[in-house]
Amino acid sequence: MNPATALASVLVDELQRCGMTDVVLAPGSRSAPLALALHAAEEAGRLRLHVRIDERSASFLGLGMAKRSGRPVALVCTSGTAAANFHPAVVEAHESGVPLIVITADRPPELRDTGANQTIDQVKLYGTAVRWSTEIGVPENRPGMVAYWRSLVSRAWGLAQAPVPGPVHMNAAFREPLIPDGDETWCEPLDGDATGAWTKVRPATPGSVLHVPPTRRGVLVVGDGAVNVKRYVAAASMAGWPVLAEPNGNARYGDHALSSHHFLLGVQEFVERHRPEVVVTLGKPGLSRPLLSLLRRAEEHIVLAPDLAHWPDPVRSATQVAPEVEIPVVSGDDAWLKSWRAADAAAAAAVDAVLDAVPEVSEPRLARDMVAALPGGSLLFTAASMPIRDLDQVMRPRRGIRIMANRGASGIDGLVSTAMGAALVHSGRSYALLGDLAFLHDQNGLIMGPRERRPDLAIVVVNNQGGGIFSLLPQAALRGPFERVFGTPHQVDLEAVAGAHGVPYRRLTAAADLPKALAGEGLRIIEARTDREANAALHAELRQAAQAAVRDLLA
């Protein structure tokens, strides 16, 4: 099966599974895969297809159907000005709150901006007149495409209706061939969920609560931006579920919180014995690949999303999305939780043994010890690259601190200023843990006029002379270009930077000296020098020790 036919058949099938009953088509060549898939679906009695030769008339026909029925109607057209002729109806749908799903066929990227016939810029063509817009991308015959396509359609269907109905736009680029080639094989099954949509979106209505299936084999995952954390952590604890919380989810506390799930979920034997029946996620997880793999394996993955205009689903595994869920208390033994906690304790002990054996400053130990040393009521702001990942892997559960990170876009920019701004409004002590590149990227944030308020903020800078995270990625194998284009050493004297801005500075040389180094008031900088290659080796040793401890426990 060629990629264009595969994409079109999946899009049409998922629309029907979501509940689509009517589609309006304005014919064209580039939209041929969609037209043929729609025709086949109508022949099979799965939906009603309406064909109009004028795109403007076609779009308003769909508008009328959706306005009267209150259900999304799809509009499909070819590339070029055909898509532009949908714009008036899209604007009307936006202003009057009518749910439309606009699918525009497009040329592939290599034909854009070349003078190729019937080609215009269709990316975000309708601007702010749509609730959501996405570029699907050229289909490829590789695993993972089906989940991507179906999850996009489910998201479009949900966003067209909630929280305020309106139009959404999906731009689908097709390469030739545009008609079926007679080959029905594909690298993965094209089928969807037999029970309906890939992701079911539960609208926010008064008193509506999604009731989680009762089970002891559940897991609560808490990521960045989570809300109502205490409520759901308490509910998970009552249900006997482990809590896998990223540091900036601020849910890593209590008896049910684990600290070594990153290592546990990398042990195949553990994973095979601990497949959850349901996973509920709060916020946006994304620090640990093993944790993301857990979401793929869950039989039921429920995403809690107070704002149904957006919800995090990084691996396209969400089965249901709801603004509020109820986790039921289930009686029974706690073998499930005990097994998770025993493995977590074994892995954590192995990690601690490795870290404590080295008296010099190391990046993972610095992260672990810093969290443990902070006074109650403290704020800790961390960089979004290595520091937050170090915390995720080695931070032990504790109460009484608030952890923040700019993980929305996970950028390196503005971190000094963000930390200072947070410190200025925080009622307790404030600290920051940054890498050297993040610190240097925003060193201008240290510039303050003599009449400006100065924060009580200790900035701990891990200086490994470059981008340490790249030493843990596949790029590290590229020994020739690696150091210049990934490692990016800078040779900047951080003490001189601090002196230039009149900020007190001290150097941390021994891991045991951390509490003394953190002491003090006002804005201050603590530099901790490390080595990138040694840090990569230490991370490998931590992983091996933790996973060996878990395997020994399971043996």
Buried (B, 14 or more C-beta within 10 A) or exposed (E): BBBBBBBBBBBBBBBBBBEBBBBBBBBBBBBBBBBBBBBBBBEEEBBBBBBBEEBBBBBBBBBBBBBEEEBBBBBBBBBBEBBBBBBBBBBBBBEEEBBBBBBBBBBBEEBBEEEEEBBBEBEEBBEEBBBBBBBBBBBEEEEEBBBBBBBBBBBBBBBBBBBEBBBBBBBBBBBEEBEBEEEEEBBEEBEBBEEBBBBBBBEBEEEEEBEBEBBBBBBBBBBBEBEEBEEBBEBBBEBBBBBBBBBBBBBBBBEBBBBBBBBBBBBEEBBEEBEBBBBBBBBBBBBBEBBBBBBEBBEBBBBBBBEBEEBBBEBBBBBBBBBBBEBEEBEEEEEBBEBBBEBBBBBBEBBBEBBEEBEEBBBBBBBBBBBEBBEEEBBBBBBBBBBBBBBBBBBBBBEEBBBBBBBEEBBBEBBBBBBBBBBBEBEBBBBBBBBBBBBBBBBEBBEBEEEEEEBBBBBBBBBBBBBBBBBBEEBBEEEEEBBEEBBEEBEBEBEEBBEEBEBBBBBBEEBEBBEEBBEEEEBBBBBBBBBBEBBBEBBEBBBEBBBBBBBEBBE
